[in-house]
Amino acid sequence: MTASLTLENVTSGYGRARILFDLTMEIARGEVAVLFGRNGAGKSTTMKTVMGLLPAWSGRIVFEGADIGRLPPHAVARRGIGYVPEDRRVFAELTVMENLEVGRRAAAGGSNPWTPERLFGIFPNLAEMRRRPGGQMSGGEQQMLTIARTLMGNPRLVLLDEPSEGLAPVIVDTMAAAIDDLKREGLSILLSEQNLRFARRVADRALLIEKGRILQQGTLDELDRSGALEDMLRVPA
């Protein structure tokens, strides 16, 4: 399959603290890939580095054939990458519809642009609260709104940082169904997760990250057979 996103020997971190160590990975077009690892393994750092929120100290980040490794975040977004951070940054005083309008950006030529009505088909809960302020929504509802607002920018690749964290099981199932719908729409999706059940539900492929390096990758069935998932989930002594 054709690559959507490629990281080649990327190092990055915070201040003088290196978090990513020559990280190399590839996400195919139309693929749902999960970056799976413990807290502090480098999942969020990887996404922030792709988005330009953290500088790549070395290596290359290539999206659809173009090197984006030195671009600022707004330029990365304009290239077609959407980012949903872990902390659900909704505008509390704005309604659902107003939050969606904040995220609106013209679609690339020939593509079918996202509209609120299309998004309400994927997130029906939002359709019932169009005029509700973001600050009066539950955590799960805010997560759906954040994803929907990101899609209003018409990205071709979406980065989802811990989308299931802190959500009730019924909302996690709703989120999984929404990701299935987005894949059918042709989006490439990279999500970071610790919830193995959720990862099994949505991912075509998993990349196991530990201490800023990709240790192993493959389907979840392949990683089960190799024992890699069991090793990853084992609590360190």
N, C-alpha and C positions, 0 to 999 in steps of 0.2 A: 504493500500500500504506500501511497505517496505521503511523505512526512508533512505534517502541519507545523510542528515545533521541534527544533533540535537544539539541545545544549551539548556543547563539546568542551570538556575539561574546564568547567566553570568553577571558579573559586569566588567566595563572597562571605560577608560577615558584617559585624557591627563594631565600629571603632577599630581596635586592633585585634578583636576576637574573630578568628576565622571559624565559620560554621560549615561552609561547603568546601569540599576538598576534591578538586578535579572531577566534578560531577558531570557525568555524561548520560543522556537519556534522549528518547525520541517519542513523540506522540504522532500517530497517524491521523490523517484526515478522516473525520467521521467516527473516531474512536473515543470510547469512554475509558480513560486510564485512571487508576487510583494510585496515589503516592502514599504508601502505607508504612507507618512507623510509630515509635513511641514519642511521647513529648520530648522536645529538644533534639529530635533526630535531624531536623533541617527542612521539614515540609513547608512551613510558612516562609522560611527564608528563601527557599527555591522559588516560590510564587512571587514574593516581593522583588526578587532579583530579575525575574522575567519581566515584571511590570515596570522596572526601572526605579522602583521605590528604594532599592538598595543597589549600589553600583556593583557590577561584575568586575572583580579585581583582575581576572584573567579569563581566557577562554572566549568562546563565541556562543551567542544566542541567535538562532536563525528562525524566522517565522515566514513561512511560504516563500522561501528562497532569499529573503532579505535579512541582512544582519541588523538586529535591533538592539544589540548589546550596549550601545552607548546612547540610546534615545531616552529622553525624559518620559515620565508616565503618561502625560497627555498625548505625546506622539505615538507611544506604544498602543494606547487605546484607539487612536485614529487609524492605526494599521489594521485593527480588527480583533484585538484581544480585550475581553471583558474580565474584570476581577471582582469577585465577591468575597470581601474579607470576613474573617471569623467574627468580628464584633458588630456586624449588622448595622451599618451606618445609615439608618433611615432618618429622614427629616421629621422630627417628632411633631412639629406644628403643622406640617403639610398633610393634606389628605392623600389617600392612595393614588387618586388620579393625578394630583399635583406632583407627588413623588415620581410617578411614571413620566410625566412631562419633563421633569428635570433631566432625566436620562436620555431623552430623545436625541437621536443623531441620524442623519440621512443614511440610507443603506447604500452599499456599493452597487454600481450599475448592474441591472439585470436580476438582482436578488429580490426576494419577497420580503418587504420590510415588516418588522414587528410593530403591531399596534396594540393598544389596550385590549381590544376585543379578542384578538388572537391569543394574547397572554391569558385572558380570563378563561379561555378554553382549556389551558394547561393548569391554571391555578384558580379553580372555580370559587374557592373561598374568598379570593380578592374581589370577585365580581359582586359579592354580597356586601362589601364594605367600601365601595368606591369613595364615599364621602367621609370615611372615618380617618381621623388624624393618625399618623404613624405611631405616635406616642401612646395611643390607646389600644394597640394591638398586642397580642401575645408574642412570645419569642418566636414560635413557629410561623406565625403570620408575618412577622417582620422579616424572617428569613426568606419566605416566599416573595415578599415585596422587594427585598434587596435583589434577588435573582431577576425578578421581572423588570425592575428598573435598569439593571445591567443589560438585559436583552433589548431594551428600547434603544440602546446604542448600536444594535445590529452587528454584534461581534461574530466572528467565524470560529473563534476559540474562546472558551470560557474557563476561567480558573476559579474553582470553588474551594475555599479554605474551611475545612471541618463543617460541612453543611448540616450534618446530623447532630452535632454536639448540643447537648442540653435539651433536645426535643423529645416529646412524648412519643412512644412507639407508633401510635396511629399517624402522627405528623411525619415521622420518619418514612412510613410507608407511602404517604402522599408525596413526599419529596422524591422518593425513588421512582414513583410513577411519572413524575414531572421530568426527571432526568431521562427516562426512557422516551418520553415524547420529544424531548429536545434532540436526542440522538436520531430519532426518525426524521427530524427536520434537517439533519445533515451537519449539526454542530459537532465540533471536536470539543471534548471536555476533559480537563485534568482536575481531579479533586484530591484533596488530602484528607485522610481519614485515620481513625483508630478503631472505628466500629466495624468489626469484621463482618457481621451480619449484613450491614448496609452495603459494604464493599462487594460482598458476594452477589447482592441483589442487582447492582448496577454496572459493575465493571467488566469490560472485555479483557482487561489485562491489569496486572498489579506490578508495581515497582517497589521493592522493599528498600527503604532508606534507613541507614544507621550511621550516626556520627558524620553526617554530611556526604556520604557516599552511597551509591546504588549498589547494594550487595547482590541482588538477584532480581530477575523479572520473568514474567510468564503469566499464563492464566492462573486463576486461583486454584484450579484443580491440579495443575502442574506443581505449584508451590506447596500444596498439601502433600502431594506424593513425595516431594523432595525433603519434607520436614522443615522447610524454611519458615513457614508460617508459625509452626509450633515453637521454633527457636526464637522468632521475633516476639511472640506473645509471652514467653517465659519471663517471669519477673526476675530481674538481675539479683544476684546474691548480695 
